[in-house]
Amino acid sequence: MPRPIVIASDHAAIELKAALVAWLREQGHAVDDLGPHDRASVDYPDYGYRLAQAVADGDAVGIALCGSGIGISIAVNRHPGCRAALVNEPLSAALAREHNDANVIALGARLVGVEMAKACVGAFLATPFGGERHARRVAKLGAPLLGD
């Protein structure tokens, strides 16, 4: 069974979020839409933090959306249990999983159309972590050494 998916956005990405939720559910995925649920202006960090906590608390993977994808990815990455990758095409999405064990994909609704977003999410969900040589590097992401 695929891992559950949590998804959140800001107001700029509400339409993309709705399209992805419907598409993912049609494919049989369990999706928890963390909001927002209307077009009222909201702050992307609030939803990024909510998504990050949900991913870190369970076995879910996350999809984070805002106008550019940049702000919400920064918010998600502030949580030590999350590795969010901002992507714009499927190869980056697959490499984020394979090489970096990303557990959140971030997309910019103003930069990526619905079909490209679906392609990115599909590649992200279909790609396993490569392990081995990548595991050592991913472990360092959670405990960076400053200095030399």
C-alpha distance (Angstrom), angle and dihedral (degrees) to the residues before:
residue distance angle dihedral
M1 . . .
P2 3.81 . .
R3 3.77 119.4 .
P4 3.80 115.8 -95.7
I5 3.79 115.9 -98.8
V6 3.79 127.4 -136.8
I7 3.78 118.6 -164.2
A8 3.79 132.9 -172.3
S9 3.78 137.5 166.1
D10 3.74 144.5 167.0
H11 3.79 124.8 -109.1
A12 3.83 92.2 -84.9
A13 3.80 91.6 62.9
I14 3.81 100.9 39.0
E15 3.83 93.9 112.3
L16 3.80 93.6 47.6
K17 3.79 89.9 48.0
A18 3.81 91.7 51.9
A19 3.81 91.5 49.4
L20 3.81 92.5 49.2
V21 3.82 93.5 46.2
A22 3.82 91.4 51.9
W23 3.82 92.4 45.6
L24 3.81 93.8 47.6
R25 3.80 92.9 47.7
E26 3.82 90.2 49.2
Q27 3.80 86.4 57.3
G28 3.79 91.0 53.0
H29 3.80 99.4 -103.8
A30 3.79 121.0 146.1
V31 3.81 104.2 -123.4
D32 3.80 126.9 -173.9
D33 3.81 109.8 -161.2
L34 3.81 106.0 -152.5
G35 3.80 93.4 -172.2
P36 2.83 167.3 180.0
H37 3.79 98.9 -142.4
D38 3.80 100.8 -170.7
R39 3.79 138.8 35.0
A40 3.80 96.8 -98.3
S41 3.80 111.6 130.6
V42 3.81 112.6 -94.5
D43 3.79 136.0 171.0
Y44 3.81 114.0 -103.5
P45 3.84 94.0 -145.1
D46 3.82 90.3 63.7
Y47 3.79 91.5 56.1
G48 3.80 93.5 38.7
Y49 3.81 90.8 54.8
R50 3.82 91.1 46.2
L51 3.81 90.8 52.0
A52 3.81 92.9 45.1
Q53 3.79 91.6 53.2
A54 3.81 91.9 49.1
V55 3.81 91.7 50.7
A56 3.81 93.2 45.7
D57 3.82 92.6 47.0
G58 3.78 96.4 53.8
D59 3.75 148.2 10.9
A60 3.81 94.9 -80.3
V61 3.77 128.6 121.2
G62 3.78 119.0 -140.2
I63 3.77 139.9 -133.4
A64 3.81 113.3 -160.0
L65 3.80 120.8 -169.3
C66 3.77 136.4 -177.5
G67 3.78 135.5 143.6
S68 3.80 95.1 -74.6
G69 3.82 99.8 8.4
I70 3.79 88.4 -128.1
G71 3.79 101.6 97.5
I72 3.78 97.1 45.2
S73 3.83 91.6 45.6
I74 3.81 89.6 54.0
A75 3.81 90.0 49.8
V76 3.82 93.0 49.2
N77 3.80 92.8 46.8
R78 3.79 91.5 57.1
H79 3.82 86.9 75.6
P80 3.82 109.9 84.7
G81 3.81 91.2 -141.9
C82 3.79 94.3 59.2
R83 3.77 134.9 78.5
A84 3.80 107.0 -172.7
A85 3.79 119.6 -174.1
L86 3.79 121.1 -160.9
V87 3.80 106.8 -144.5
N88 3.79 137.6 174.7
E89 3.79 102.1 -175.2
P90 3.82 138.0 30.6
L91 3.81 99.3 -103.0
S92 3.80 91.9 59.5
A93 3.80 89.3 46.7
A94 3.80 91.8 53.0
L95 3.81 93.4 44.8
A96 3.81 90.7 49.3
R97 3.81 88.0 60.9
E98 3.80 98.5 36.7
H99 3.81 99.2 44.7
N100 3.82 104.8 21.3
D101 3.82 103.2 30.0
A102 3.82 87.5 -130.5
N103 3.78 111.4 -169.0
V104 3.81 95.1 -170.8
I105 3.78 129.9 48.6
A106 3.81 117.9 -157.2
L107 3.79 124.6 -158.9
G108 3.79 134.9 -179.1
A109 3.80 113.3 -129.3
R110 3.80 91.8 -157.7
L111 3.80 91.3 52.3
V112 3.80 105.9 37.0
G113 3.79 125.7 50.6
V114 3.78 124.5 -137.7
E115 3.81 95.7 -97.9
M116 3.81 93.4 48.6
A117 3.81 89.8 46.4
K118 3.82 89.5 53.1
A119 3.82 90.0 49.5
C120 3.81 90.9 50.4
V121 3.80 94.1 47.0
G122 3.80 91.1 45.5
A123 3.80 92.0 52.4
F124 3.81 91.0 45.5
L125 3.80 93.5 51.5
A126 3.82 94.6 43.3
T127 3.80 96.7 50.8
P128 3.81 120.8 85.1
F129 3.79 124.5 -151.4
G130 3.81 110.1 -90.6
G131 3.80 94.5 -138.8
E132 3.81 118.6 -172.8
R133 3.81 111.0 71.6
H134 3.78 91.6 12.3
A135 3.83 94.4 55.6
R136 3.81 93.0 69.4
R137 3.79 91.2 52.6
V138 3.80 94.3 44.8
A139 3.82 89.9 51.6
K140 3.80 88.4 58.0
L141 3.81 90.6 55.9
G142 3.80 89.8 68.7
A143 3.80 94.7 48.5
P144 3.78 111.2 28.4
L145 3.78 119.2 -167.8
L146 3.75 113.7 -136.2
G147 3.78 120.5 -147.1
D148 3.80 124.6 16.7
